[in-house]
Amino acid sequence: MPHSTLRIPHFLLFLSLLSGCATLPAHPDAQRRVLPLPAETAAYYDYPDHAPKATVEFVRDQGRYKEYLVKFPLSAQGFEPTEPVVEFEWMESALPGKRPVIVVNPILGGDYPLERGITRFFAAHGFHAVLVHRKTLKISPEHNVARIELLLRQGVMRIRQIVDWLELQDRVDTTRMGCFGISMGGIASSMMAAVEPRFGAYVAALAGGEIADIMITSKDKLLTKPLNRYLERNQLTRDQLRTMLETELRTDPVLLAPYVDPDDVLMFIALFDRTIGRSHSFRLRKALGYPRTVLLPFGHYTSYLCLPYFKRASLRYFRHALHVDVDGRP
């Protein structure tokens, strides 16, 4: 990366340390135009027409919203799904009439305590909200790298089919739908900005690209341990694995970025991120056309200390981008 590119983040890092955070306004490159999604790419993430016949299980009544667990089969063709069931938590606002909705993409799978709190926050402030479930995305010694692409592709299709289900709900305002994610969820959110036009606003927090390079260079033990096991089991060097990943991975936010309108995206970047990597976050921001971005003077995990700020700032952004009044009325 050129030194002139590095000086700007260091200057803004200084401002961030003084003020808590700094915001980079959107400044799209005058030469950049949003390209239409190629037919071949659209077909890659397409699936047979379906009317999802879901099972909806009531979980609890939280007063301002009710929680349900929703499941239906993943519609796919041309491959055998490794996650054949679409599963998500549906939080239905108690406010009357059609409501806007926010879809929350998880970090890496698990029990979703962080993401559930965020989803409930949106639901408590007048939005319907969805928490998407998925398996942990990591490289496994017993599988080839093509499986990672399959999991990423399935993830895109899963979110698109959740949007199909939302369109069938009488109380969902399908003209006001947003997509939110942190870390791996932020990567998913930025890719949905290219692939799923039914969303009108996207938040990508602590995200980055390219995925192959993130996996090879990350300092996070959650990524380095399975990576080292894979290298040892398959007798590969890091450079060999990087080449394999770059060959296989089509579902990457940088590759999809030319088809994203930067005006529809809000990014959060952690300046001391050693998991995604600050350079990967700025690489994604550049590829997306320099959307409005909030800089945080923290690392990947210590940024979660800013969670109250994440939630409030994202709520303000969605209200503005989706034209929702403070009292929750569209």
C-alpha positions as CSV (number, residue, x, y, z in Angstrom):
1,M,0.0,0.0,0.0
2,P,1.4,3.4,-0.9
3,H,2.7,5.6,2.0
4,S,0.3,8.4,0.9
5,T,-2.6,6.0,1.6
6,L,-1.3,5.1,5.0
7,R,-0.9,8.7,6.2
8,I,-4.6,9.4,6.2
9,P,-5.6,6.5,8.5
10,H,-2.7,7.5,10.9
11,F,-3.9,11.1,11.0
12,L,-7.5,10.0,11.6
13,L,-6.3,7.5,14.3
14,F,-4.9,10.5,16.2
15,L,-8.3,12.3,15.9
16,S,-10.0,9.1,17.0
17,L,-7.9,8.8,20.1
18,L,-8.8,12.3,21.0
19,S,-12.5,12.2,20.3
20,G,-13.4,8.5,20.8
21,C,-14.2,8.1,17.1
22,A,-14.0,9.9,13.8
23,T,-16.3,9.8,10.8
24,L,-15.2,9.7,7.1
25,P,-17.9,11.1,5.0
26,A,-18.9,9.4,1.8
27,H,-16.9,10.6,-1.2
28,P,-17.4,8.4,-4.2
29,D,-14.8,8.5,-6.8
30,A,-16.0,10.7,-9.7
31,Q,-14.9,8.0,-12.1
32,R,-16.8,5.2,-10.3
33,R,-20.2,4.1,-11.4
34,V,-22.3,1.4,-10.0
35,L,-22.3,-1.5,-12.4
36,P,-25.3,-3.8,-13.0
37,L,-24.9,-7.3,-11.5
38,P,-23.9,-9.6,-14.3
39,A,-26.4,-12.2,-15.3
40,E,-23.9,-15.0,-14.6
41,T,-23.3,-13.7,-11.0
42,A,-27.1,-13.3,-10.4
43,A,-27.7,-16.8,-11.6
44,Y,-25.0,-18.1,-9.3
45,Y,-27.0,-16.9,-6.3
46,D,-30.4,-17.8,-7.7
47,Y,-32.5,-20.7,-6.7
48,P,-35.8,-22.4,-7.8
49,D,-38.9,-20.4,-7.1
50,H,-40.5,-21.4,-3.8
51,A,-43.1,-20.3,-1.4
52,P,-41.3,-21.2,1.9
53,K,-43.6,-23.4,4.1
54,A,-42.2,-22.4,7.4
55,T,-42.7,-23.7,10.9
56,V,-43.1,-20.8,13.3
57,E,-42.6,-21.5,17.0
58,F,-43.6,-18.9,19.6
59,V,-40.7,-18.3,22.1
60,R,-41.7,-15.4,24.3
61,D,-43.6,-12.1,24.6
62,Q,-41.2,-9.2,25.4
63,G,-44.0,-6.6,25.5
64,R,-42.7,-4.3,22.8
65,Y,-42.2,-7.3,20.5
66,K,-42.7,-11.1,20.4
67,E,-40.0,-13.6,19.6
68,Y,-40.5,-16.7,17.3
69,L,-38.1,-19.3,15.9
70,V,-38.7,-19.9,12.1
71,K,-37.5,-22.8,10.0
72,F,-38.0,-23.9,6.4
73,P,-36.0,-25.9,3.8
74,L,-33.3,-24.2,1.8
75,S,-34.2,-24.0,-1.9
76,A,-31.1,-25.0,-4.0
77,Q,-30.2,-26.6,-7.3
78,G,-26.9,-27.9,-8.7
79,F,-25.4,-28.7,-5.4
80,E,-26.1,-30.6,-2.2
81,P,-26.6,-28.1,0.7
82,T,-24.5,-28.6,3.8
83,E,-27.1,-26.5,5.7
84,P,-30.4,-27.7,4.2
85,V,-32.6,-25.8,6.7
86,V,-33.0,-22.0,6.9
87,E,-33.4,-21.0,10.6
88,F,-33.8,-17.6,12.1
89,E,-35.2,-15.7,15.1
90,W,-38.2,-13.5,14.1
91,M,-38.9,-10.6,16.5
92,E,-42.2,-9.0,15.6
93,S,-42.8,-5.4,16.7
94,A,-45.9,-4.8,18.8
95,L,-46.5,-1.5,17.1
96,P,-49.5,-1.5,14.8
97,G,-49.5,-1.6,11.0
98,K,-46.8,-2.5,8.5
99,R,-43.3,-2.1,10.0
100,P,-39.8,-1.8,8.5
101,V,-37.5,-4.7,9.2
102,I,-33.8,-5.2,9.9
103,V,-32.0,-8.5,9.1
104,V,-29.1,-9.1,11.4
105,N,-26.3,-11.4,10.2
106,P,-24.2,-13.3,12.9
107,I,-20.5,-13.1,13.6
108,L,-19.4,-16.7,13.1
109,G,-22.2,-18.9,14.5
110,G,-22.7,-20.3,18.0
111,D,-25.3,-19.2,20.5
112,Y,-25.6,-15.6,19.2
113,P,-25.7,-13.7,22.5
114,L,-24.2,-10.5,21.0
115,E,-26.3,-10.5,17.9
116,R,-29.5,-11.4,19.8
117,G,-29.0,-8.3,21.9
118,I,-28.7,-6.1,18.8
119,T,-31.7,-7.7,17.2
120,R,-33.8,-7.1,20.3
121,F,-32.6,-3.5,20.3
122,F,-34.0,-2.9,16.8
123,A,-37.2,-4.7,17.7
124,A,-37.6,-2.6,20.9
125,H,-37.3,0.6,18.8
126,G,-40.2,0.0,16.3
127,F,-38.6,-2.3,13.7
128,H,-39.4,-5.9,13.0
129,A,-36.1,-7.8,13.3
130,V,-34.5,-11.0,12.1
131,L,-31.5,-12.9,13.5
132,V,-30.1,-15.3,11.0
133,H,-28.7,-18.6,12.2
134,R,-25.7,-20.3,10.5
135,K,-22.9,-22.7,11.2
136,T,-19.4,-21.4,12.0
137,L,-17.4,-20.6,8.9
138,K,-13.9,-22.0,9.2
139,I,-11.4,-24.1,7.2
140,S,-11.5,-27.8,8.3
141,P,-8.7,-30.3,7.6
142,E,-11.2,-32.9,6.5
143,H,-12.8,-30.7,3.8
144,N,-11.3,-29.1,0.7
145,V,-11.3,-25.3,0.3
146,A,-14.3,-25.5,-2.1
147,R,-16.5,-26.1,0.9
148,I,-15.8,-22.6,2.1
149,E,-17.1,-21.2,-1.1
150,L,-20.2,-23.4,-0.8
151,L,-20.8,-22.2,2.8
152,L,-20.5,-18.5,1.6
153,R,-22.8,-19.1,-1.3
154,Q,-25.3,-20.8,0.8
155,G,-25.2,-17.9,3.3
156,V,-26.1,-15.5,0.5
157,M,-29.0,-17.7,-0.6
158,R,-30.2,-18.2,3.0
159,I,-30.6,-14.5,3.5
160,R,-32.3,-14.0,0.2
161,Q,-34.8,-16.7,1.0
162,I,-35.5,-15.1,4.4
163,V,-36.3,-11.9,2.4
164,D,-38.7,-14.1,0.4
165,W,-40.4,-15.1,3.7
166,L,-40.6,-11.5,4.9
167,E,-42.4,-10.5,1.7
168,L,-45.2,-12.9,2.5
169,Q,-45.8,-11.3,6.0
170,D,-48.7,-8.9,6.0
171,R,-47.1,-6.7,8.7
172,V,-43.8,-6.2,7.0
173,D,-43.2,-3.0,5.0
174,T,-41.1,-4.6,2.2
175,T,-40.2,-1.1,0.9
176,R,-38.2,-0.5,4.1
177,M,-35.8,-3.3,4.8
178,G,-32.3,-3.1,6.1
179,C,-29.3,-5.4,6.6
180,F,-26.9,-5.3,9.5
181,G,-23.8,-7.3,10.4
182,I,-20.6,-7.2,12.5
183,S,-17.4,-9.1,11.6
184,M,-18.3,-12.0,9.4
185,G,-21.9,-10.7,9.5
186,G,-20.6,-7.3,8.2
187,I,-18.9,-9.1,5.3
188,A,-22.2,-10.8,4.6
189,S,-24.0,-7.5,4.8
190,S,-21.7,-5.9,2.3
191,M,-22.1,-8.8,-0.1
192,M,-25.9,-8.6,0.2
193,A,-25.6,-4.9,-0.9
194,A,-24.6,-6.3,-4.3
195,V,-26.8,-9.4,-4.6
196,E,-30.0,-8.5,-2.8
197,P,-31.6,-5.2,-4.0
198,R,-34.7,-5.6,-1.9
199,F,-32.7,-4.2,1.1
200,G,-32.5,-0.4,1.0
201,A,-29.7,0.1,3.6
202,Y,-26.8,-1.9,4.8
203,V,-24.5,-1.7,7.9
204,A,-21.1,-3.4,7.6
205,A,-19.2,-3.2,10.9
206,L,-15.6,-4.6,11.4
207,A,-15.8,-6.1,7.9
208,G,-13.1,-6.5,5.2
209,G,-12.0,-8.2,2.1
210,E,-10.4,-10.1,0.4
211,I,-11.5,-13.3,2.3
212,A,-8.6,-15.4,1.1
213,D,-6.0,-12.9,2.3
214,I,-7.9,-12.4,5.6
215,M,-7.7,-16.1,6.3
216,I,-4.0,-16.3,5.5
217,T,-2.8,-13.2,7.4
218,S,-5.2,-12.9,10.4
219,K,-3.6,-13.0,13.8
220,D,-6.7,-14.3,15.5
221,K,-6.3,-17.8,17.0
222,L,-9.8,-18.7,16.0
223,L,-8.6,-18.5,12.4
224,T,-4.9,-19.4,12.8
225,K,-5.4,-22.7,14.7
226,P,-7.6,-24.4,12.1
227,L,-5.5,-22.9,9.3
228,N,-2.3,-24.4,10.7
229,R,-4.1,-27.8,11.2
230,Y,-5.2,-27.6,7.6
231,L,-1.7,-26.8,6.3
232,E,-0.2,-29.7,8.4
233,R,-2.8,-32.3,7.4
234,N,-2.6,-31.5,3.7
235,Q,1.1,-30.8,3.5
236,L,0.7,-27.3,2.1
237,T,2.5,-24.0,2.4
238,R,0.6,-20.7,3.1
239,D,1.3,-19.5,-0.4
240,Q,-0.1,-22.7,-1.9
241,L,-3.2,-22.4,0.3
242,R,-3.7,-18.8,-0.6
243,T,-3.6,-19.7,-4.3
244,M,-6.2,-22.4,-3.8
245,L,-8.5,-20.0,-1.8
246,E,-8.1,-17.2,-4.4
247,T,-9.0,-19.7,-7.1
248,E,-12.1,-21.1,-5.3
249,L,-13.6,-18.1,-3.6
250,R,-16.1,-16.3,-5.8
251,T,-18.3,-15.0,-2.9
252,D,-16.1,-12.2,-1.7
253,P,-17.1,-8.6,-0.8
254,V,-14.3,-7.0,-2.9
255,L,-15.3,-9.0,-6.0
256,L,-18.9,-8.0,-5.5
257,A,-18.2,-4.4,-4.5
258,P,-18.5,-2.9,-8.1
259,Y,-22.2,-3.7,-8.0
260,V,-22.8,-1.7,-4.7
261,D,-24.1,1.8,-4.4
262,P,-21.9,3.4,-1.6
263,D,-24.7,5.7,-0.7
264,D,-26.6,2.7,0.7
265,V,-23.8,1.5,3.1
266,L,-22.5,2.6,6.5
267,M,-19.2,1.0,7.6
268,F,-17.5,0.8,11.0
269,I,-13.7,0.2,10.9
270,A,-11.5,-0.7,13.9
271,L,-8.1,0.9,13.5
272,F,-6.3,-1.8,15.6
273,D,-8.1,-4.8,14.1
274,R,-5.8,-7.8,14.0
275,T,-8.6,-10.3,13.2
276,I,-9.9,-8.8,9.9
277,G,-7.0,-6.4,9.6
278,R,-7.3,-2.7,9.2
279,S,-5.8,-2.8,5.7
280,H,-8.5,-5.3,4.6
281,S,-11.2,-3.0,6.0
282,F,-9.9,0.0,4.1
283,R,-9.5,-2.2,1.0
284,L,-13.2,-3.1,1.2
285,R,-14.1,0.6,1.8
286,K,-12.2,1.6,-1.4
287,A,-13.8,-1.2,-3.4
288,L,-17.2,-0.1,-2.2
289,G,-16.7,3.4,-3.5
290,Y,-15.8,5.0,-0.1
291,P,-19.1,4.9,1.8
292,R,-19.6,6.9,5.0
293,T,-17.4,5.2,7.6
294,V,-17.0,5.5,11.4
295,L,-13.4,4.9,12.7
296,L,-13.0,3.3,16.1
297,P,-9.8,3.5,18.1
298,F,-10.0,-0.2,19.2
299,G,-9.2,-3.7,18.1
300,H,-11.6,-6.2,16.6
301,Y,-12.8,-7.5,20.0
302,T,-12.3,-4.4,22.1
303,S,-14.6,-2.6,19.6
304,Y,-17.4,-4.5,21.3
305,L,-17.0,-2.0,24.1
306,C,-18.6,0.4,21.7
307,L,-21.7,-1.9,21.3
308,P,-24.1,0.7,22.7
309,Y,-22.7,3.2,20.2
310,F,-22.9,0.6,17.4
311,K,-26.6,0.1,18.1
312,R,-27.5,3.8,18.5
313,A,-25.6,4.9,15.4
314,S,-27.0,2.0,13.3
315,L,-30.5,2.8,14.5
316,R,-30.1,6.5,13.5
317,Y,-28.7,5.4,10.1
318,F,-31.6,3.0,9.4
319,R,-34.2,5.5,10.5
320,H,-32.7,8.1,8.1
321,A,-32.0,5.7,5.2
322,L,-35.4,3.9,5.4
323,H,-37.3,7.1,6.1
324,V,-38.7,6.1,9.6
325,D,-39.6,8.7,12.2
326,V,-38.1,8.7,15.7
327,D,-41.4,7.4,17.1
328,G,-41.2,4.4,14.7
329,R,-43.7,5.6,12.1
330,P,-42.7,5.1,8.4
